[in-house]
């Protein structure tokens, strides 16, 4: 069985990242069943990831895990080493894009491949830390210039008018929550947030 793993730090619906490209590449790499693609919206530094844990729990001897690049699986060198060890223990294959296949179907991993993977993990973690430092420096510079950092505070006055337009129909149960969200062109999460503010 061939399984795919796609990860981004944040969801597209929040105006940020998208995993569609990864999913397309995973299909090109042999993941024919879309139900075998595990999609995650978590930081690559987070160790306890729900979908990755699910994937690692379902694979068995002879199976293959495919990812587009090492950083999609993890940005932590320690976790990468742990995953390599699990790949060996489960006698499975780990395919990273078109450039690397780690075949542990016999329970062994050659030292050169292990060293290369670990070095890739080191650079991935270093890249992540450098990005984080640039973000912190940028925020500090903005603060020094008097700019406000972070999301603006939402109160009753800043809620869009379209919400108030349809709110009475939702309140008298003419509209369901999903219908309310669709009319407002908002996610259910955003509607929940506004309801909490309005009905506080």
ROTORDREN-776497 format. One line per 8 residues: number of its first residue (from 1); for each residue y, x, z of C-alpha. Coordinates in steps of 0.25 Angstrom, whole numbers, plus 2048, in hexadecimal, padded with zeros to 3 digits. Example, Ala and Ser with C-alpha at 12.3 -4.5 7.8 and 13.67 -1.06 7.14 Angstrom:
# residues 2
1	7EE,831,81F  7FC,837,81D
# end
This chain:
# residues 200
1	800,800,800  80E,805,7FD  819,802,806  828,804,804  833,807,80F  842,804,80C  84D,807,816  85C,805,817
9	865,806,823  86C,7F9,821  86A,7EC,819  871,7E9,80C  875,7DB,811  87F,7E3,81B  885,7E9,80E  87E,7F7,810
17	870,7FC,80B  866,7F7,801  857,7FA,801  855,7F3,7F3  855,801,7EC  84B,806,7F5  842,7FA,7F3  842,7FC,7E4
25	83F,80B,7E5  833,808,7EF  82D,7FE,7E4  82F,809,7DA  827,812,7E3  81B,809,7E4  81E,7FE,7EF  81A,7F2,7E6
33	81A,7E8,7F2  828,7E4,7F7  821,7E0,804  81D,7EE,806  82C,7F3,806  831,7F4,814  840,7F3,815  849,7F8,821
41	857,7F8,824  858,802,82F  85D,810,831  854,81B,82C  856,822,83A  850,816,841  842,819,845  83D,80B,849
49	83F,803,83C  838,7F6,83B  834,7F6,82C  830,805,82C  827,803,838  821,7F7,831  81E,7FF,825  818,80A,82D
57	80F,801,834  809,7FA,828  806,806,81F  7F8,80B,820  7EF,816,81A  7F2,818,80B  7FF,810,80B  80C,816,805
65	81A,814,80B  825,816,801  834,819,803  83F,81D,7FA  843,829,803  841,82F,810  84E,82A,816  849,81B,813
73	83D,81E,81D  845,825,827  851,82E,82A  84B,834,836  843,841,835  83A,83E,841  837,830,83C  833,836,82E
81	829,83F,835  824,833,83D  822,82B,830  81B,837,829  812,838,834  80F,829,833  80C,82B,824  802,836,827
89	7FB,82D,832  7FA,821,82A  7F6,829,81D  800,823,814  80A,827,809  819,828,80B  821,828,7FD  82F,82C,7FE
97	836,828,7F0  830,82F,7E4  831,83D,7E9  827,83D,7F5  819,837,7F9  814,83B,807  805,838,806  7FE,838,813
105	7F3,82F,80F  7E9,83A,814  7F1,83B,821  7F7,849,81D  805,84D,819  808,85B,813  812,863,81B  81C,865,80F
113	81E,856,80D  81F,853,81C  82A,85E,81D  831,859,811  831,84B,817  837,84F,824  842,858,81D  846,84B,815
121	846,843,822  84F,84E,828  859,84D,81D  859,83E,81D  85C,83E,82C  867,849,82A  86D,840,81F  86D,834,828
129	874,83C,833  87E,841,82A  882,833,825  883,82F,833  88C,83A,837  895,837,82A  896,828,82F  89A,82C,83D
137	8A5,835,838  8AA,82B,82E  8AA,820,83A  8B1,82A,843  8BC,82D,838  8BE,81E,836  8C0,81C,845  8CA,827,845
145	8D2,821,83A  8D2,814,842  8C8,80C,83A  8BF,802,840  8B0,806,83F  8A4,7FC,83E  8A3,7EE,83A  8AF,7E5,83D
153	8AE,7DB,848  8AA,7CD,844  8B1,7C1,84B  8B3,7B3,848  8BF,7B6,840  8B9,7C0,837  8AD,7B7,833  8AE,7B3,824
161	8B3,7A6,821  8A7,7A2,819  89F,7A2,826  8A8,798,82D  8A8,78F,820  899,78D,821  897,78E,830  899,780,834
169	88E,77C,82A  885,786,831  889,781,83F  886,773,83C  878,778,836  87B,773,828  879,782,824  86E,78B,828
177	871,799,82C  86C,79F,81E  874,795,817  880,798,81F  87E,7A7,81C  87C,7A4,80D  889,79C,80C  891,7A7,813
185	88A,7B2,80B  886,7B9,818  87A,7BE,81E  873,7B6,829  876,7C1,833  885,7C0,830  885,7B1,832  87E,7B3,83F
193	889,7BD,843  894,7B4,840  88D,7A8,847  88C,7B0,853  89B,7B4,853  8A0,7A5,84F  897,79E,859  899,7A8,865
# end
